[in-house]
């Protein structure tokens, strides 16, 4: 991927599982939008420390963000709905590896 390319994913996530939003080593993304088909929690993590900084009790989206993620500090969108839910994100590559 080149700087300015779109990064995106769309998956069915089991209850209690997480959609990991993490570029490869040396790559950075600016995540603009998060989409979720059920209750969720947003985590900012380094794999050891885990900060839950936003939640929602139903389906929805968080639009117009500029959430910077690297291979070291990244996001996870957790499905807390009690059943499977489709989750997605999109953003832009800001640094190549």
N, C-alpha and C positions, 0 to 999 in steps of 0.2 A: 504494500500500500504506500502511496505517496502522500506527502503533506497536502491537505485539502480534500483527500478522499473521504467518503462516508464510511463509518464503521457502524454496523448494526447486527442485531441478533433477534430471533423470535423463537421461543421454545415453550413447551408445556413443562411446568415445574411442579413436582409433587409437593404436597403439604409438608412444611417444615424444611424443605430443601431451598437452595439459593441459586439464582442466576448470577454467575460471576462476570463482572464487567472489568476485564483486566487485559491490557495489551501485552505483547511480548516484551522481552528484555530490551531496553534502550528505546522503546517506542512510547509516545505519549498521546492521549486522546483528550478532547474536550467533549464531554457527554452533554447533549442538549435536552434530550427528552427521555423519560422513563414511562413505560406503559405497563399496566397490570390488570389482569382479569379477575382479581379477587383481593382480599385483604393482604396487606404487605407491610414489611419493614425495610427501610433502607439502611445499610451498614457501610461505614467507611472503615477499612481494615488494612492491616499489613500482614495478616495471617496469624498474628499473635494478639495484638490489641484490637478490640472490636468496639466501634462507636455506633450505636443505633441512634440516628438523628432525626428520623421521620417515620411515621406510620400512617396507615389508612385502614379503615374498617371495611372498605368495599372496593369494587373495581374503579379504575380511574387512570389518571396520568399526571405526571409532573412535567410541565412543558416550559421551555425557554430558559432552562438552566445553563450554566457553564461550569460543569463539574469536571475538574482536571483529574485524570487518573494516569498512573504509571504502573510499571510492573511491580513496584514496591508498595505503593499506596493505591488501593483500588476500591471499587464498590461491589457490593453484593445486594441483590434484590431478593429478599426472603419471602416466600409464600407462607402466610400465616392464616390462610382462609379455611383450613380444615379439609380441603379437597384439592384436586389438580387445578392449576390456573395457568393460562398463557401469560407470559411476561416477555417484555421486549425493551430495547433501548436503541437510540441512534445518536451519533455524534460525528466529530471530524477528527482526522489524524492531524496532530499539531507538531509531531516530531517523529522522524523515521529512525529506525534502529541502525 
